[in-house]
Amino acid sequence: MRNAPHPEEVAKVVIESIHALKYGNHDLFRYPVGEDAKRYAEAKRKISGFELYSLVAERTISYQRN
């Protein structure tokens, strides 16, 4: 993955999520890591499921062509 987050960034978020569970602060079901995941989560809150699907499909197809 060309925009994948660095393994250290992923490990940091995993540790943060473990601490959140340990101390009773488990209000998150997903912990986005990296800018792509954060943008996707933001888009998911703002647009319809169909629009999001179309956006992801368009980006996937354009990525495969490059």
PDBQT receptor file of N, H, CA, C and O in Angstrom, charges set to zero:
ATOM      1  N   MET A   1       0.842  -1.175   0.000  1.00  0.00    +0.000 N 
ATOM      2  CA  MET A   1       0.000   0.000   0.000  1.00  0.00    +0.000 C 
ATOM      3  C   MET A   1       0.885   1.234   0.000  1.00  0.00    +0.000 C 
ATOM      4  O   MET A   1       1.764   1.397   0.846  1.00  0.00    +0.000 OA
ATOM      5  N   ARG A   2       0.637   2.065  -0.935  1.00  0.00    +0.000 N 
ATOM      6  H   ARG A   2      -0.077   1.933  -1.622  1.00  0.00    +0.000 HD
ATOM      7  CA  ARG A   2       1.494   3.222  -1.102  1.00  0.00    +0.000 C 
ATOM      8  C   ARG A   2       1.334   4.235   0.030  1.00  0.00    +0.000 C 
ATOM      9  O   ARG A   2       2.303   4.913   0.371  1.00  0.00    +0.000 OA
ATOM     10  N   ASN A   3       0.153   4.361   0.620  1.00  0.00    +0.000 N 
ATOM     11  H   ASN A   3      -0.634   3.810   0.343  1.00  0.00    +0.000 HD
ATOM     12  CA  ASN A   3      -0.067   5.339   1.683  1.00  0.00    +0.000 C 
ATOM     13  C   ASN A   3      -0.226   4.698   3.058  1.00  0.00    +0.000 C 
ATOM     14  O   ASN A   3      -0.780   5.313   3.969  1.00  0.00    +0.000 OA
ATOM     15  N   ALA A   4       0.245   3.495   3.209  1.00  0.00    +0.000 N 
ATOM     16  H   ALA A   4       0.696   2.995   2.469  1.00  0.00    +0.000 HD
ATOM     17  CA  ALA A   4       0.084   2.782   4.483  1.00  0.00    +0.000 C 
ATOM     18  C   ALA A   4       0.850   3.502   5.593  1.00  0.00    +0.000 C 
ATOM     19  O   ALA A   4       1.939   4.029   5.365  1.00  0.00    +0.000 OA
ATOM     20  N   PRO A   5       0.273   3.520   6.792  1.00  0.00    +0.000 N 
ATOM     21  CA  PRO A   5       0.981   4.145   7.909  1.00  0.00    +0.000 C 
ATOM     22  C   PRO A   5       2.191   3.311   8.320  1.00  0.00    +0.000 C 
ATOM     23  O   PRO A   5       2.244   2.106   8.072  1.00  0.00    +0.000 OA
ATOM     24  N   HIS A   6       3.144   3.959   8.941  1.00  0.00    +0.000 N 
ATOM     25  H   HIS A   6       3.101   4.938   9.143  1.00  0.00    +0.000 HD
ATOM     26  CA  HIS A   6       4.349   3.301   9.413  1.00  0.00    +0.000 C 
ATOM     27  C   HIS A   6       3.983   2.330  10.546  1.00  0.00    +0.000 C 
ATOM     28  O   HIS A   6       3.090   2.632  11.339  1.00  0.00    +0.000 OA
ATOM     29  N   PRO A   7       4.645   1.187  10.638  1.00  0.00    +0.000 N 
ATOM     30  CA  PRO A   7       4.328   0.215  11.688  1.00  0.00    +0.000 C 
ATOM     31  C   PRO A   7       4.375   0.805  13.105  1.00  0.00    +0.000 C 
ATOM     32  O   PRO A   7       3.594   0.400  13.966  1.00  0.00    +0.000 OA
ATOM     33  N   GLU A   8       5.268   1.742  13.348  1.00  0.00    +0.000 N 
ATOM     34  H   GLU A   8       5.902   2.072  12.648  1.00  0.00    +0.000 HD
ATOM     35  CA  GLU A   8       5.343   2.363  14.677  1.00  0.00    +0.000 C 
ATOM     36  C   GLU A   8       4.068   3.147  14.992  1.00  0.00    +0.000 C 
ATOM     37  O   GLU A   8       3.611   3.169  16.135  1.00  0.00    +0.000 OA
ATOM     38  N   GLU A   9       3.505   3.783  13.982  1.00  0.00    +0.000 N 
ATOM     39  H   GLU A   9       3.875   3.766  13.054  1.00  0.00    +0.000 HD
ATOM     40  CA  GLU A   9       2.260   4.528  14.170  1.00  0.00    +0.000 C 
ATOM     41  C   GLU A   9       1.115   3.556  14.507  1.00  0.00    +0.000 C 
ATOM     42  O   GLU A   9       0.285   3.844  15.370  1.00  0.00    +0.000 OA
ATOM     43  N   VAL A  10       1.079   2.426  13.832  1.00  0.00    +0.000 N 
ATOM     44  H   VAL A  10       1.753   2.191  13.132  1.00  0.00    +0.000 HD
ATOM     45  CA  VAL A  10       0.058   1.409  14.103  1.00  0.00    +0.000 C 
ATOM     46  C   VAL A  10       0.232   0.872  15.528  1.00  0.00    +0.000 C 
ATOM     47  O   VAL A  10      -0.744   0.748  16.267  1.00  0.00    +0.000 OA
ATOM     48  N   ALA A  11       1.453   0.560  15.906  1.00  0.00    +0.000 N 
ATOM     49  H   ALA A  11       2.246   0.661  15.305  1.00  0.00    +0.000 HD
ATOM     50  CA  ALA A  11       1.721   0.033  17.248  1.00  0.00    +0.000 C 
ATOM     51  C   ALA A  11       1.286   1.031  18.318  1.00  0.00    +0.000 C 
ATOM     52  O   ALA A  11       0.728   0.639  19.343  1.00  0.00    +0.000 OA
ATOM     53  N   LYS A  12       1.536   2.310  18.087  1.00  0.00    +0.000 N 
ATOM     54  H   LYS A  12       1.989   2.629  17.254  1.00  0.00    +0.000 HD
ATOM     55  CA  LYS A  12       1.143   3.348  19.050  1.00  0.00    +0.000 C 
ATOM     56  C   LYS A  12      -0.375   3.348  19.258  1.00  0.00    +0.000 C 
ATOM     57  O   LYS A  12      -0.848   3.448  20.390  1.00  0.00    +0.000 OA
ATOM     58  N   VAL A  13      -1.130   3.235  18.174  1.00  0.00    +0.000 N 
ATOM     59  H   VAL A  13      -0.746   3.154  17.254  1.00  0.00    +0.000 HD
ATOM     60  CA  VAL A  13      -2.592   3.234  18.267  1.00  0.00    +0.000 C 
ATOM     61  C   VAL A  13      -3.082   1.948  18.936  1.00  0.00    +0.000 C 
ATOM     62  O   VAL A  13      -4.050   1.989  19.696  1.00  0.00    +0.000 OA
ATOM     63  N   VAL A  14      -2.445   0.826  18.675  1.00  0.00    +0.000 N 
ATOM     64  H   VAL A  14      -1.659   0.793  18.058  1.00  0.00    +0.000 HD
ATOM     65  CA  VAL A  14      -2.819  -0.427  19.336  1.00  0.00    +0.000 C 
ATOM     66  C   VAL A  14      -2.629  -0.291  20.844  1.00  0.00    +0.000 C 
ATOM     67  O   VAL A  14      -3.503  -0.681  21.618  1.00  0.00    +0.000 OA
ATOM     68  N   ILE A  15      -1.499   0.256  21.259  1.00  0.00    +0.000 N 
ATOM     69  H   ILE A  15      -0.789   0.573  20.630  1.00  0.00    +0.000 HD
ATOM     70  CA  ILE A  15      -1.236   0.444  22.683  1.00  0.00    +0.000 C 
ATOM     71  C   ILE A  15      -2.245   1.405  23.303  1.00  0.00    +0.000 C 
ATOM     72  O   ILE A  15      -2.730   1.161  24.408  1.00  0.00    +0.000 OA
ATOM     73  N   GLU A  16      -2.566   2.491  22.608  1.00  0.00    +0.000 N 
ATOM     74  H   GLU A  16      -2.172   2.689  21.711  1.00  0.00    +0.000 HD
ATOM     75  CA  GLU A  16      -3.569   3.439  23.107  1.00  0.00    +0.000 C 
ATOM     76  C   GLU A  16      -4.924   2.752  23.282  1.00  0.00    +0.000 C 
ATOM     77  O   GLU A  16      -5.626   3.004  24.261  1.00  0.00    +0.000 OA
ATOM     78  N   SER A  17      -5.288   1.890  22.343  1.00  0.00    +0.000 N 
ATOM     79  H   SER A  17      -4.718   1.685  21.548  1.00  0.00    +0.000 HD
ATOM     80  CA  SER A  17      -6.583   1.210  22.442  1.00  0.00    +0.000 C 
ATOM     81  C   SER A  17      -6.600   0.224  23.603  1.00  0.00    +0.000 C 
ATOM     82  O   SER A  17      -7.628   0.067  24.262  1.00  0.00    +0.000 OA
ATOM     83  N   ILE A  18      -5.484  -0.439  23.861  1.00  0.00    +0.000 N 
ATOM     84  H   ILE A  18      -4.649  -0.311  23.325  1.00  0.00    +0.000 HD
ATOM     85  CA  ILE A  18      -5.397  -1.355  25.005  1.00  0.00    +0.000 C 
ATOM     86  C   ILE A  18      -5.541  -0.587  26.310  1.00  0.00    +0.000 C 
ATOM     87  O   ILE A  18      -6.246  -1.022  27.220  1.00  0.00    +0.000 OA
ATOM     88  N   HIS A  19      -4.871   0.554  26.396  1.00  0.00    +0.000 N 
ATOM     89  H   HIS A  19      -4.298   0.907  25.657  1.00  0.00    +0.000 HD
ATOM     90  CA  HIS A  19      -4.984   1.384  27.594  1.00  0.00    +0.000 C 
ATOM     91  C   HIS A  19      -6.415   1.874  27.777  1.00  0.00    +0.000 C 
ATOM     92  O   HIS A  19      -6.913   1.916  28.902  1.00  0.00    +0.000 OA
ATOM     93  N   ALA A  20      -7.069   2.238  26.704  1.00  0.00    +0.000 N 
ATOM     94  H   ALA A  20      -6.664   2.203  25.790  1.00  0.00    +0.000 HD
ATOM     95  CA  ALA A  20      -8.455   2.705  26.791  1.00  0.00    +0.000 C 
ATOM     96  C   ALA A  20      -9.352   1.605  27.346  1.00  0.00    +0.000 C 
ATOM     97  O   ALA A  20     -10.209   1.871  28.188  1.00  0.00    +0.000 OA
ATOM     98  N   LEU A  21      -9.162   0.379  26.884  1.00  0.00    +0.000 N 
ATOM     99  H   LEU A  21      -8.466   0.163  26.200  1.00  0.00    +0.000 HD
ATOM    100  CA  LEU A  21      -9.959  -0.741  27.396  1.00  0.00    +0.000 C 
ATOM    101  C   LEU A  21      -9.645  -1.018  28.864  1.00  0.00    +0.000 C 
ATOM    102  O   LEU A  21     -10.542  -1.283  29.664  1.00  0.00    +0.000 OA
ATOM    103  N   LYS A  22      -8.381  -0.955  29.200  1.00  0.00    +0.000 N 
ATOM    104  H   LYS A  22      -7.652  -0.741  28.551  1.00  0.00    +0.000 HD
ATOM    105  CA  LYS A  22      -7.946  -1.248  30.565  1.00  0.00    +0.000 C 
ATOM    106  C   LYS A  22      -8.547  -0.264  31.565  1.00  0.00    +0.000 C 
ATOM    107  O   LYS A  22      -8.906  -0.643  32.680  1.00  0.00    +0.000 OA
ATOM    108  N   TYR A  23      -8.652   0.999  31.159  1.00  0.00    +0.000 N 
ATOM    109  H   TYR A  23      -8.360   1.306  30.253  1.00  0.00    +0.000 HD
ATOM    110  CA  TYR A  23      -9.123   2.033  32.082  1.00  0.00    +0.000 C 
ATOM    111  C   TYR A  23     -10.585   2.411  31.857  1.00  0.00    +0.000 C 
ATOM    112  O   TYR A  23     -11.035   3.456  32.327  1.00  0.00    +0.000 OA
ATOM    113  N   GLY A  24     -11.320   1.575  31.147  1.00  0.00    +0.000 N 
ATOM    114  H   GLY A  24     -10.955   0.726  30.765  1.00  0.00    +0.000 HD
ATOM    115  CA  GLY A  24     -12.761   1.752  31.014  1.00  0.00    +0.000 C 
ATOM    116  C   GLY A  24     -13.193   2.796  30.019  1.00  0.00    +0.000 C 
ATOM    117  O   GLY A  24     -14.374   3.141  29.978  1.00  0.00    +0.000 OA
ATOM    118  N   ASN A  25     -12.296   3.310  29.223  1.00  0.00    +0.000 N 
ATOM    119  H   ASN A  25     -11.337   3.029  29.256  1.00  0.00    +0.000 HD
ATOM    120  CA  ASN A  25     -12.640   4.320  28.215  1.00  0.00    +0.000 C 
ATOM    121  C   ASN A  25     -12.695   3.646  26.847  1.00  0.00    +0.000 C 
ATOM    122  O   ASN A  25     -11.841   3.896  25.996  1.00  0.00    +0.000 OA
ATOM    123  N   HIS A  26     -13.688   2.799  26.635  1.00  0.00    +0.000 N 
ATOM    124  H   HIS A  26     -14.382   2.596  27.326  1.00  0.00    +0.000 HD
ATOM    125  CA  HIS A  26     -13.763   2.027  25.392  1.00  0.00    +0.000 C 
ATOM    126  C   HIS A  26     -14.956   2.458  24.553  1.00  0.00    +0.000 C 
ATOM    127  O   HIS A  26     -15.758   1.630  24.121  1.00  0.00    +0.000 OA
ATOM    128  N   ASP A  27     -15.063   3.765  24.327  1.00  0.00    +0.000 N 
ATOM    129  H   ASP A  27     -14.411   4.437  24.678  1.00  0.00    +0.000 HD
ATOM    130  CA  ASP A  27     -16.175   4.275  23.533  1.00  0.00    +0.000 C 
ATOM    131  C   ASP A  27     -15.924   4.199  22.033  1.00  0.00    +0.000 C 
ATOM    132  O   ASP A  27     -16.837   4.447  21.246  1.00  0.00    +0.000 OA
ATOM    133  N   LEU A  28     -14.718   3.866  21.628  1.00  0.00    +0.000 N 
ATOM    134  H   LEU A  28     -13.976   3.665  22.268  1.00  0.00    +0.000 HD
ATOM    135  CA  LEU A  28     -14.405   3.734  20.206  1.00  0.00    +0.000 C 
ATOM    136  C   LEU A  28     -14.437   2.260  19.807  1.00  0.00    +0.000 C 
ATOM    137  O   LEU A  28     -13.946   1.393  20.531  1.00  0.00    +0.000 OA
ATOM    138  N   PHE A  29     -15.019   1.999  18.651  1.00  0.00    +0.000 N 
ATOM    139  H   PHE A  29     -15.417   2.703  18.063  1.00  0.00    +0.000 HD
ATOM    140  CA  PHE A  29     -15.015   0.645  18.119  1.00  0.00    +0.000 C 
ATOM    141  C   PHE A  29     -13.914   0.462  17.087  1.00  0.00    +0.000 C 
ATOM    142  O   PHE A  29     -13.458  -0.651  16.826  1.00  0.00    +0.000 OA
ATOM    143  N   ARG A  30     -13.501   1.580  16.508  1.00  0.00    +0.000 N 
ATOM    144  H   ARG A  30     -13.871   2.484  16.720  1.00  0.00    +0.000 HD
ATOM    145  CA  ARG A  30     -12.432   1.542  15.511  1.00  0.00    +0.000 C 
ATOM    146  C   ARG A  30     -11.437   2.645  15.824  1.00  0.00    +0.000 C 
ATOM    147  O   ARG A  30     -11.807   3.719  16.298  1.00  0.00    +0.000 OA
ATOM    148  N   TYR A  31     -10.190   2.369  15.557  1.00  0.00    +0.000 N 
ATOM    149  H   TYR A  31      -9.890   1.496  15.172  1.00  0.00    +0.000 HD
ATOM    150  CA  TYR A  31      -9.127   3.330  15.777  1.00  0.00    +0.000 C 
ATOM    151  C   TYR A  31      -8.421   3.561  14.442  1.00  0.00    +0.000 C 
ATOM    152  O   TYR A  31      -7.534   2.793  14.070  1.00  0.00    +0.000 OA
ATOM    153  N   PRO A  32      -8.805   4.603  13.726  1.00  0.00    +0.000 N 
ATOM    154  CA  PRO A  32      -8.167   4.834  12.432  1.00  0.00    +0.000 C 
ATOM    155  C   PRO A  32      -6.694   5.202  12.596  1.00  0.00    +0.000 C 
ATOM    156  O   PRO A  32      -6.320   5.961  13.489  1.00  0.00    +0.000 OA
ATOM    157  N   VAL A  33      -5.883   4.653  11.722  1.00  0.00    +0.000 N 
ATOM    158  H   VAL A  33      -6.188   4.036  10.996  1.00  0.00    +0.000 HD
ATOM    159  CA  VAL A  33      -4.447   4.922  11.739  1.00  0.00    +0.000 C 
ATOM    160  C   VAL A  33      -4.055   5.425  10.362  1.00  0.00    +0.000 C 
ATOM    161  O   VAL A  33      -4.356   4.782   9.357  1.00  0.00    +0.000 OA
ATOM    162  N   GLY A  34      -3.395   6.550  10.307  1.00  0.00    +0.000 N 
ATOM    163  H   GLY A  34      -3.150   7.073  11.124  1.00  0.00    +0.000 HD
ATOM    164  CA  GLY A  34      -2.947   7.117   9.043  1.00  0.00    +0.000 C 
ATOM    165  C   GLY A  34      -3.963   8.085   8.468  1.00  0.00    +0.000 C 
ATOM    166  O   GLY A  34      -5.149   8.038   8.794  1.00  0.00    +0.000 OA
ATOM    167  N   GLU A  35      -3.481   8.949   7.617  1.00  0.00    +0.000 N 
ATOM    168  H   GLU A  35      -2.517   8.987   7.352  1.00  0.00    +0.000 HD
ATOM    169  CA  GLU A  35      -4.323   9.996   7.040  1.00  0.00    +0.000 C 
ATOM    170  C   GLU A  35      -5.441   9.450   6.165  1.00  0.00    +0.000 C 
ATOM    171  O   GLU A  35      -6.549   9.985   6.178  1.00  0.00    +0.000 OA
ATOM    172  N   ASP A  36      -5.168   8.390   5.401  1.00  0.00    +0.000 N 
ATOM    173  H   ASP A  36      -4.267   7.956   5.390  1.00  0.00    +0.000 HD
ATOM    174  CA  ASP A  36      -6.213   7.811   4.548  1.00  0.00    +0.000 C 
ATOM    175  C   ASP A  36      -7.388   7.305   5.381  1.00  0.00    +0.000 C 
ATOM    176  O   ASP A  36      -8.547   7.552   5.047  1.00  0.00    +0.000 OA
ATOM    177  N   ALA A  37      -7.082   6.602   6.457  1.00  0.00    +0.000 N 
ATOM    178  H   ALA A  37      -6.141   6.402   6.728  1.00  0.00    +0.000 HD
ATOM    179  CA  ALA A  37      -8.138   6.062   7.320  1.00  0.00    +0.000 C 
ATOM    180  C   ALA A  37      -8.926   7.180   7.986  1.00  0.00    +0.000 C 
ATOM    181  O   ALA A  37     -10.144   7.084   8.132  1.00  0.00    +0.000 OA
ATOM    182  N   LYS A  38      -8.234   8.236   8.390  1.00  0.00    +0.000 N 
ATOM    183  H   LYS A  38      -7.244   8.314   8.271  1.00  0.00    +0.000 HD
ATOM    184  CA  LYS A  38      -8.910   9.367   9.036  1.00  0.00    +0.000 C 
ATOM    185  C   LYS A  38      -9.820  10.092   8.042  1.00  0.00    +0.000 C 
ATOM    186  O   LYS A  38     -10.932  10.490   8.390  1.00  0.00    +0.000 OA
ATOM    187  N   ARG A  39      -9.347  10.262   6.812  1.00  0.00    +0.000 N 
ATOM    188  H   ARG A  39      -8.444   9.939   6.529  1.00  0.00    +0.000 HD
ATOM    189  CA  ARG A  39     -10.185  10.908   5.777  1.00  0.00    +0.000 C 
ATOM    190  C   ARG A  39     -11.399  10.039   5.445  1.00  0.00    +0.000 C 
ATOM    191  O   ARG A  39     -12.499  10.558   5.257  1.00  0.00    +0.000 OA
ATOM    192  N   TYR A  40     -11.208   8.734   5.373  1.00  0.00    +0.000 N 
ATOM    193  H   TYR A  40     -10.314   8.312   5.526  1.00  0.00    +0.000 HD
ATOM    194  CA  TYR A  40     -12.301   7.811   5.088  1.00  0.00    +0.000 C 
ATOM    195  C   TYR A  40     -13.357   7.890   6.194  1.00  0.00    +0.000 C 
ATOM    196  O   TYR A  40     -14.553   7.959   5.910  1.00  0.00    +0.000 OA
ATOM    197  N   ALA A  41     -12.913   7.880   7.448  1.00  0.00    +0.000 N 
ATOM    198  H   ALA A  41     -11.942   7.824   7.679  1.00  0.00    +0.000 HD
ATOM    199  CA  ALA A  41     -13.847   7.953   8.579  1.00  0.00    +0.000 C 
ATOM    200  C   ALA A  41     -14.625   9.264   8.548  1.00  0.00    +0.000 C 
ATOM    201  O   ALA A  41     -15.826   9.279   8.815  1.00  0.00    +0.000 OA
ATOM    202  N   GLU A  42     -13.953  10.354   8.229  1.00  0.00    +0.000 N 
ATOM    203  H   GLU A  42     -12.977  10.342   8.013  1.00  0.00    +0.000 HD
ATOM    204  CA  GLU A  42     -14.618  11.661   8.142  1.00  0.00    +0.000 C 
ATOM    205  C   GLU A  42     -15.644  11.668   7.000  1.00  0.00    +0.000 C 
ATOM    206  O   GLU A  42     -16.758  12.165   7.163  1.00  0.00    +0.000 OA
ATOM    207  N   ALA A  43     -15.259  11.120   5.859  1.00  0.00    +0.000 N 
ATOM    208  H   ALA A  43     -14.354  10.717   5.727  1.00  0.00    +0.000 HD
ATOM    209  CA  ALA A  43     -16.180  11.064   4.712  1.00  0.00    +0.000 C 
ATOM    210  C   ALA A  43     -17.395  10.206   5.057  1.00  0.00    +0.000 C 
ATOM    211  O   ALA A  43     -18.519  10.530   4.675  1.00  0.00    +0.000 OA
ATOM    212  N   LYS A  44     -17.162   9.118   5.775  1.00  0.00    +0.000 N 
ATOM    213  H   LYS A  44     -16.249   8.855   6.085  1.00  0.00    +0.000 HD
ATOM    214  CA  LYS A  44     -18.244   8.205   6.150  1.00  0.00    +0.000 C 
ATOM    215  C   LYS A  44     -19.296   8.914   7.008  1.00  0.00    +0.000 C 
ATOM    216  O   LYS A  44     -20.481   8.588   6.941  1.00  0.00    +0.000 OA
ATOM    217  N   ARG A  45     -18.857   9.875   7.806  1.00  0.00    +0.000 N 
ATOM    218  H   ARG A  45     -17.894  10.140   7.860  1.00  0.00    +0.000 HD
ATOM    219  CA  ARG A  45     -19.792  10.633   8.641  1.00  0.00    +0.000 C 
ATOM    220  C   ARG A  45     -20.557  11.688   7.848  1.00  0.00    +0.000 C 
ATOM    221  O   ARG A  45     -21.646  12.099   8.250  1.00  0.00    +0.000 OA
ATOM    222  N   LYS A  46     -19.992  12.127   6.722  1.00  0.00    +0.000 N 
ATOM    223  H   LYS A  46     -19.108  11.793   6.395  1.00  0.00    +0.000 HD
ATOM    224  CA  LYS A  46     -20.552  13.281   6.012  1.00  0.00    +0.000 C 
ATOM    225  C   LYS A  46     -21.370  12.951   4.769  1.00  0.00    +0.000 C 
ATOM    226  O   LYS A  46     -22.216  13.748   4.364  1.00  0.00    +0.000 OA
ATOM    227  N   ILE A  47     -21.133  11.789   4.156  1.00  0.00    +0.000 N 
ATOM    228  H   ILE A  47     -20.446  11.142   4.485  1.00  0.00    +0.000 HD
ATOM    229  CA  ILE A  47     -21.826  11.497   2.903  1.00  0.00    +0.000 C 
ATOM    230  C   ILE A  47     -22.571  10.167   3.007  1.00  0.00    +0.000 C 
ATOM    231  O   ILE A  47     -22.340   9.383   3.927  1.00  0.00    +0.000 OA
ATOM    232  N   SER A  48     -23.454   9.931   2.064  1.00  0.00    +0.000 N 
ATOM    233  H   SER A  48     -23.642  10.568   1.317  1.00  0.00    +0.000 HD
ATOM    234  CA  SER A  48     -24.245   8.697   2.075  1.00  0.00    +0.000 C 
ATOM    235  C   SER A  48     -23.369   7.486   1.762  1.00  0.00    +0.000 C 
ATOM    236  O   SER A  48     -22.262   7.613   1.240  1.00  0.00    +0.000 OA
ATOM    237  N   GLY A  49     -23.897   6.317   2.095  1.00  0.00    +0.000 N 
ATOM    238  H   GLY A  49     -24.797   6.214   2.519  1.00  0.00    +0.000 HD
ATOM    239  CA  GLY A  49     -23.191   5.075   1.817  1.00  0.00    +0.000 C 
ATOM    240  C   GLY A  49     -22.909   4.884   0.337  1.00  0.00    +0.000 C 
ATOM    241  O   GLY A  49     -21.829   4.433  -0.044  1.00  0.00    +0.000 OA
ATOM    242  N   PHE A  50     -23.881   5.228  -0.495  1.00  0.00    +0.000 N 
ATOM    243  H   PHE A  50     -24.758   5.595  -0.186  1.00  0.00    +0.000 HD
ATOM    244  CA  PHE A  50     -23.695   5.098  -1.945  1.00  0.00    +0.000 C 
ATOM    245  C   PHE A  50     -22.583   6.026  -2.437  1.00  0.00    +0.000 C 
ATOM    246  O   PHE A  50     -21.742   5.627  -3.242  1.00  0.00    +0.000 OA
ATOM    247  N   GLU A  51     -22.587   7.266  -1.947  1.00  0.00    +0.000 N 
ATOM    248  H   GLU A  51     -23.271   7.591  -1.293  1.00  0.00    +0.000 HD
ATOM    249  CA  GLU A  51     -21.544   8.216  -2.359  1.00  0.00    +0.000 C 
ATOM    250  C   GLU A  51     -20.168   7.738  -1.916  1.00  0.00    +0.000 C 
ATOM    251  O   GLU A  51     -19.193   7.850  -2.660  1.00  0.00    +0.000 OA
ATOM    252  N   LEU A  52     -20.094   7.207  -0.708  1.00  0.00    +0.000 N 
ATOM    253  H   LEU A  52     -20.886   7.115  -0.104  1.00  0.00    +0.000 HD
ATOM    254  CA  LEU A  52     -18.814   6.705  -0.201  1.00  0.00    +0.000 C 
ATOM    255  C   LEU A  52     -18.346   5.513  -1.034  1.00  0.00    +0.000 C 
ATOM    256  O   LEU A  52     -17.176   5.436  -1.410  1.00  0.00    +0.000 OA
ATOM    257  N   TYR A  53     -19.256   4.590  -1.320  1.00  0.00    +0.000 N 
ATOM    258  H   TYR A  53     -20.206   4.653  -1.015  1.00  0.00    +0.000 HD
ATOM    259  CA  TYR A  53     -18.923   3.440  -2.145  1.00  0.00    +0.000 C 
ATOM    260  C   TYR A  53     -18.399   3.897  -3.511  1.00  0.00    +0.000 C 
ATOM    261  O   TYR A  53     -17.396   3.380  -4.002  1.00  0.00    +0.000 OA
ATOM    262  N   SER A  54     -19.082   4.865  -4.115  1.00  0.00    +0.000 N 
ATOM    263  H   SER A  54     -19.896   5.285  -3.716  1.00  0.00    +0.000 HD
ATOM    264  CA  SER A  54     -18.678   5.377  -5.425  1.00  0.00    +0.000 C 
ATOM    265  C   SER A  54     -17.287   6.001  -5.365  1.00  0.00    +0.000 C 
ATOM    266  O   SER A  54     -16.467   5.793  -6.259  1.00  0.00    +0.000 OA
ATOM    267  N   LEU A  55     -17.026   6.764  -4.311  1.00  0.00    +0.000 N 
ATOM    268  H   LEU A  55     -17.692   6.933  -3.584  1.00  0.00    +0.000 HD
ATOM    269  CA  LEU A  55     -15.725   7.411  -4.146  1.00  0.00    +0.000 C 
ATOM    270  C   LEU A  55     -14.615   6.369  -4.010  1.00  0.00    +0.000 C 
ATOM    271  O   LEU A  55     -13.574   6.476  -4.660  1.00  0.00    +0.000 OA
ATOM    272  N   VAL A  56     -14.839   5.371  -3.169  1.00  0.00    +0.000 N 
ATOM    273  H   VAL A  56     -15.684   5.285  -2.642  1.00  0.00    +0.000 HD
ATOM    274  CA  VAL A  56     -13.831   4.324  -2.972  1.00  0.00    +0.000 C 
ATOM    275  C   VAL A  56     -13.622   3.531  -4.259  1.00  0.00    +0.000 C 
ATOM    276  O   VAL A  56     -12.485   3.232  -4.623  1.00  0.00    +0.000 OA
ATOM    277  N   ALA A  57     -14.703   3.191  -4.946  1.00  0.00    +0.000 N 
ATOM    278  H   ALA A  57     -15.627   3.433  -4.650  1.00  0.00    +0.000 HD
ATOM    279  CA  ALA A  57     -14.592   2.441  -6.205  1.00  0.00    +0.000 C 
ATOM    280  C   ALA A  57     -13.811   3.243  -7.240  1.00  0.00    +0.000 C 
ATOM    281  O   ALA A  57     -12.957   2.695  -7.937  1.00  0.00    +0.000 OA
ATOM    282  N   GLU A  58     -14.098   4.527  -7.342  1.00  0.00    +0.000 N 
ATOM    283  H   GLU A  58     -14.792   4.973  -6.776  1.00  0.00    +0.000 HD
ATOM    284  CA  GLU A  58     -13.404   5.388  -8.301  1.00  0.00    +0.000 C 
ATOM    285  C   GLU A  58     -11.911   5.443  -7.993  1.00  0.00    +0.000 C 
ATOM    286  O   GLU A  58     -11.085   5.344  -8.900  1.00  0.00    +0.000 OA
ATOM    287  N   ARG A  59     -11.564   5.600  -6.721  1.00  0.00    +0.000 N 
ATOM    288  H   ARG A  59     -12.235   5.680  -5.984  1.00  0.00    +0.000 HD
ATOM    289  CA  ARG A  59     -10.149   5.664  -6.342  1.00  0.00    +0.000 C 
ATOM    290  C   ARG A  59      -9.453   4.328  -6.562  1.00  0.00    +0.000 C 
ATOM    291  O   ARG A  59      -8.288   4.293  -6.957  1.00  0.00    +0.000 OA
ATOM    292  N   THR A  60     -10.157   3.232  -6.310  1.00  0.00    +0.000 N 
ATOM    293  H   THR A  60     -11.103   3.261  -5.988  1.00  0.00    +0.000 HD
ATOM    294  CA  THR A  60      -9.568   1.908  -6.485  1.00  0.00    +0.000 C 
ATOM    295  C   THR A  60      -9.292   1.652  -7.956  1.00  0.00    +0.000 C 
ATOM    296  O   THR A  60      -8.227   1.155  -8.321  1.00  0.00    +0.000 OA
ATOM    297  N   ILE A  61     -10.248   1.991  -8.788  1.00  0.00    +0.000 N 
ATOM    298  H   ILE A  61     -11.114   2.395  -8.491  1.00  0.00    +0.000 HD
ATOM    299  CA  ILE A  61     -10.074   1.797 -10.231  1.00  0.00    +0.000 C 
ATOM    300  C   ILE A  61      -8.948   2.658 -10.768  1.00  0.00    +0.000 C 
ATOM    301  O   ILE A  61      -8.136   2.185 -11.563  1.00  0.00    +0.000 OA
ATOM    302  N   SER A  62      -8.884   3.928 -10.346  1.00  0.00    +0.000 N 
ATOM    303  H   SER A  62      -9.544   4.313  -9.700  1.00  0.00    +0.000 HD
ATOM    304  CA  SER A  62      -7.804   4.813 -10.835  1.00  0.00    +0.000 C 
ATOM    305  C   SER A  62      -6.453   4.351 -10.320  1.00  0.00    +0.000 C 
ATOM    306  O   SER A  62      -5.452   4.510 -11.019  1.00  0.00    +0.000 OA
ATOM    307  N   TYR A  63      -6.388   3.778  -9.105  1.00  0.00    +0.000 N 
ATOM    308  H   TYR A  63      -7.201   3.650  -8.537  1.00  0.00    +0.000 HD
ATOM    309  CA  TYR A  63      -5.144   3.266  -8.559  1.00  0.00    +0.000 C 
ATOM    310  C   TYR A  63      -4.664   2.065  -9.372  1.00  0.00    +0.000 C 
ATOM    311  O   TYR A  63      -3.469   1.935  -9.635  1.00  0.00    +0.000 OA
ATOM    312  N   GLN A  64      -5.583   1.192  -9.769  1.00  0.00    +0.000 N 
ATOM    313  H   GLN A  64      -6.554   1.298  -9.555  1.00  0.00    +0.000 HD
ATOM    314  CA  GLN A  64      -5.221  -0.001 -10.515  1.00  0.00    +0.000 C 
ATOM    315  C   GLN A  64      -4.714   0.345 -11.910  1.00  0.00    +0.000 C 
ATOM    316  O   GLN A  64      -3.933  -0.409 -12.489  1.00  0.00    +0.000 OA
ATOM    317  N   ARG A  65      -5.147   1.468 -12.448  1.00  0.00    +0.000 N 
ATOM    318  H   ARG A  65      -5.782   2.081 -11.977  1.00  0.00    +0.000 HD
ATOM    319  CA  ARG A  65      -4.705   1.877 -13.785  1.00  0.00    +0.000 C 
ATOM    320  C   ARG A  65      -3.280   2.425 -13.761  1.00  0.00    +0.000 C 
ATOM    321  O   ARG A  65      -2.585   2.365 -14.775  1.00  0.00    +0.000 OA
ATOM    322  N   ASN A  66      -2.840   2.951 -12.640  1.00  0.00    +0.000 N 
ATOM    323  H   ASN A  66      -3.405   2.999 -11.816  1.00  0.00    +0.000 HD
ATOM    324  CA  ASN A  66      -1.495   3.568 -12.549  1.00  0.00    +0.000 C 
ATOM    325  C   ASN A  66      -0.428   2.567 -12.391  1.00  0.00    +0.000 C 
ATOM    326  O   ASN A  66       0.747   2.926 -12.302  1.00  0.00    +0.000 OA
TER     327      ASN A  66
